[in-house]
Amino acid sequence: MADPDVSTQSGGYDVELFVDPPDYDLICTICQGVLRCPVRSACHHIFCKKCILQWLKRQETCPCCRKPVNPNLIFVMFKLSKSIGRMKIKCKNEIRGCSDSFALSEQYCHSMSCQYELVPCRYRGCRAQLLRRDLDTHARHCEHWREPCHMGCGTILTHHTQAQHNCYKQLRQEYEARQQNHRTIAAALQRKMKRMQCTMAHMRRQIRLICESLEVMDDLHEVEEEDLGESSGSSSGTTPSNSSNS
């Protein structure tokens, strides 16, 4: 038999789930549950894959015959796994009222549709846990209920706003709000355009003043050049007369 501290780590299926008592050969020696993903060691003993791998982390001997077990020499028994998957089990929600029985391999699919499965409320902020069959009743009174208008206007409704909601009125308000927003944007753009026009006019005045200043400077430069030419000409005309008098 397995040591008590290891046998309590259940890797197999609970025996109580099955409609008919499972055969002894289908019970894992380590966890005492029905084999889950059964594997066979080299000594031909069969265990849950999870159970034997955990066991071999402690000691590399078979829990049944104590022979050495190589972790690389254990083989998954696919046919046995399929046979176990066809065994009938009871719903885990039997205690809540579910009387269905089905193949073990269909357990997940059943749990996704079982009306006695405990599920959370689907509305954000609500922490209620209730049976799946009670979801619709709960939704009609849940204070966190939020749903878009079924007429397609896009409004998210609550229990408080649903009664007085009017699609035409809502869409009219949204249209007017958008129109007002567009008018606000247009006015802001017009103000911005006027500021830009004022800036452009100021820049044109500055450019005109700069051009006028440059023209004045050119005129002054020309006058200076003419004065300089006249003064140099008069100086060259007076020099010969002085030499002849001497």
C-alpha distance (Angstrom), angle and dihedral (degrees) to the residues before:
residue distance angle dihedral
M1 . . .
A2 3.78 . .
D3 3.78 122.6 .
P4 3.83 113.4 -93.5
D5 3.81 95.4 -119.2
V6 3.83 92.2 55.7
S7 3.78 99.0 39.4
T8 3.80 90.1 60.3
Q9 3.85 90.8 64.2
S10 3.80 96.9 88.9
G11 3.78 114.3 -152.2
G12 3.81 96.7 156.9
Y13 3.79 133.6 71.9
D14 3.79 119.4 -79.4
V15 3.82 108.8 -99.8
E16 3.80 90.3 -141.4
L17 3.82 91.0 65.7
F18 3.80 93.8 68.9
V19 3.79 122.0 92.3
D20 3.83 92.1 -142.4
P21 3.83 122.9 34.8
P22 3.83 107.5 -96.4
D23 3.80 119.9 -119.5
Y24 3.77 116.2 -95.5
D25 3.82 90.2 -117.1
L26 3.82 89.1 64.0
I27 3.80 94.1 57.7
C28 3.80 118.9 100.9
T29 3.82 110.2 -126.2
I30 3.79 91.5 -144.7
C31 3.82 104.4 47.9
Q32 3.82 99.3 18.3
G33 3.79 89.8 -132.3
V34 3.80 130.0 117.2
L35 3.79 109.5 -78.5
R36 3.80 115.3 -86.4
C37 3.81 113.2 -163.4
P38 3.83 91.4 -11.2
V39 3.80 118.4 -141.9
R40 3.82 130.8 -173.7
S41 3.77 124.7 -139.8
A42 3.79 125.1 -145.7
C43 3.82 88.9 -96.4
H44 3.85 88.6 59.7
H45 3.81 96.7 -112.7
I46 3.79 116.9 136.9
F47 3.82 127.2 -139.3
C48 3.78 141.2 158.3
K49 3.79 107.7 -82.1
K50 3.80 92.6 -125.9
C51 3.79 93.0 47.7
I52 3.80 97.3 50.8
L53 3.81 93.2 44.9
Q54 3.80 90.5 52.8
W55 3.79 90.0 46.2
L56 3.81 92.6 51.5
K57 3.79 90.6 54.3
R58 3.82 86.0 66.5
Q59 3.78 100.2 37.7
E60 3.80 132.5 -7.2
T61 3.79 97.0 -134.0
C62 3.80 130.8 101.7
P63 3.82 111.4 -97.1
C64 3.81 89.1 -140.0
C65 3.82 106.1 43.9
R66 3.83 101.2 9.9
K67 3.79 92.6 -128.2
P68 3.82 117.2 145.6
V69 3.82 113.5 -87.7
N70 3.79 123.7 -157.3
P71 3.84 109.7 -148.5
N72 3.81 88.6 -144.9
L73 3.80 91.6 57.7
I74 3.78 101.3 62.3
F75 3.79 118.3 107.7
V76 3.81 130.8 -153.8
M77 3.81 112.5 -122.5
F78 3.80 101.9 -141.7
K79 3.81 97.0 175.8
L80 3.79 92.1 51.6
S81 3.82 89.6 47.1
K82 3.83 90.2 54.1
S83 3.81 91.1 47.9
I84 3.80 90.8 52.6
G85 3.81 88.8 47.1
R86 3.81 89.7 60.0
M87 3.82 93.6 54.6
K88 3.80 115.4 110.8
I89 3.79 118.5 -112.5
K90 3.78 135.5 -178.8
C91 3.76 122.2 -116.0
K92 3.79 113.5 -93.4
N93 3.81 86.3 -131.7
E94 3.79 92.2 63.5
I95 3.79 89.6 114.1
R96 3.84 88.5 59.9
G97 3.80 93.5 50.3
C98 3.82 108.3 -83.3
S99 3.82 111.2 136.9
D100 3.82 97.6 178.5
S101 3.79 122.7 126.1
F102 3.80 124.9 -166.9
A103 3.80 143.5 154.1
L104 3.80 115.8 -63.0
S105 3.83 89.9 -120.3
E106 3.83 89.0 60.7
Q107 3.80 94.6 54.6
Y108 3.81 95.5 103.8
C109 3.82 94.0 47.1
H110 3.80 90.5 49.4
S111 3.80 93.2 48.8
M112 3.82 89.6 54.5
S113 3.81 91.0 58.6
C114 3.82 104.0 25.5
Q115 3.80 109.2 127.1
Y116 3.82 90.3 -148.5
E117 3.79 95.5 55.0
L118 3.81 115.1 118.0
V119 3.80 108.5 -120.4
P120 3.81 134.1 169.7
C121 3.79 121.9 -109.9
R122 3.81 108.6 -92.9
Y123 3.79 94.8 -135.5
R124 3.78 117.8 97.2
G125 3.78 113.4 -110.5
C126 3.81 96.0 23.9
R127 3.81 114.3 111.0
A128 3.80 97.6 -173.4
Q129 3.82 118.8 134.2
L130 3.79 113.7 -157.9
L131 3.78 143.9 151.3
R132 3.79 115.3 -75.0
R133 3.80 90.4 -121.7
D134 3.82 89.9 59.1
L135 3.82 95.9 52.1
D136 3.80 96.1 96.5
T137 3.81 93.0 48.0
H138 3.79 90.9 47.9
A139 3.83 91.6 47.8
R140 3.80 91.5 58.2
H141 3.80 89.9 61.5
C142 3.82 104.0 26.5
E143 3.79 110.5 122.4
H144 3.82 89.4 -147.8
W145 3.82 92.8 58.2
R146 3.80 111.6 137.4
E147 3.80 124.6 171.6
P148 3.83 134.6 157.7
C149 3.81 115.8 -111.8
H150 3.81 109.3 -84.5
M151 3.83 89.8 -138.5
G152 3.79 89.5 67.3
C153 3.80 101.8 -114.3
G154 3.81 89.7 128.3
T155 3.80 97.3 -123.6
I156 3.82 114.9 143.5
L157 3.79 107.1 -132.6
T158 3.80 133.4 -156.9
H159 3.78 129.2 -166.4
H160 3.81 88.1 -97.6
T161 3.82 96.3 50.5
Q162 3.80 99.2 36.1
A163 3.81 96.5 79.5
Q164 3.81 97.0 53.1
H165 3.81 96.4 35.2
N166 3.82 114.6 126.0
C167 3.80 116.9 -176.4
Y168 3.84 94.9 -155.4
K169 3.79 92.5 48.6
Q170 3.80 91.9 46.0
L171 3.79 93.6 48.8
R172 3.81 90.6 45.5
Q173 3.81 90.7 53.3
E174 3.79 91.4 47.8
Y175 3.82 90.6 48.6
E176 3.79 91.9 50.5
A177 3.79 91.0 46.4
R178 3.80 90.4 52.5
Q179 3.81 91.2 47.5
Q180 3.78 90.5 51.3
N181 3.77 90.0 48.0
H182 3.80 90.5 50.6
R183 3.80 91.0 49.6
T184 3.78 90.5 50.4
I185 3.79 91.2 50.4
A186 3.84 91.7 47.0
A187 3.82 91.4 50.6
A188 3.80 90.7 49.3
L189 3.80 90.5 50.2
Q190 3.78 91.4 49.6
R191 3.81 90.9 51.7
K192 3.77 89.9 48.8
M193 3.82 90.8 49.2
K194 3.80 91.4 51.5
R195 3.80 90.5 50.8
M196 3.79 89.7 50.4
Q197 3.82 91.1 48.7
C198 3.82 90.5 50.8
T199 3.80 89.9 49.1
M200 3.80 91.2 49.7
A201 3.81 91.6 48.8
H202 3.80 90.3 50.1
M203 3.79 90.5 49.6
R204 3.83 91.3 50.1
R205 3.84 90.2 51.9
Q206 3.79 90.3 49.7
I207 3.80 91.4 49.3
R208 3.82 91.1 48.5
L209 3.80 91.0 50.8
I210 3.78 90.7 49.0
C211 3.79 91.0 50.5
E212 3.83 91.4 49.0
S213 3.79 89.7 49.3
L214 3.79 90.9 51.4
E215 3.83 91.2 50.0
V216 3.82 91.0 51.2
M217 3.77 90.3 49.5
D218 3.82 90.8 50.6
D219 3.81 90.6 50.9
L220 3.80 91.4 49.8
H221 3.78 90.2 48.5
E222 3.82 91.2 52.3
V223 3.84 91.9 48.9
E224 3.77 90.7 50.3
E225 3.80 90.8 50.6
E226 3.85 91.3 50.2
D227 3.82 91.7 48.7
L228 3.76 90.6 48.7
G229 3.85 91.3 50.6
E230 3.81 92.8 49.8
S231 3.79 93.4 48.9
S232 3.80 92.5 49.7
G233 3.85 90.8 48.8
S234 3.82 94.0 51.8
S235 3.79 91.2 48.9
S236 3.81 92.9 54.4
G237 3.90 91.6 49.2
T238 3.83 96.8 56.1
T239 3.81 98.6 48.9
P240 3.91 99.6 75.1
S241 3.84 95.4 51.7
N242 3.74 91.0 56.4
S243 3.82 91.6 53.8
S244 3.83 94.6 50.7
N245 3.82 93.6 52.3
S246 3.70 90.9 55.4
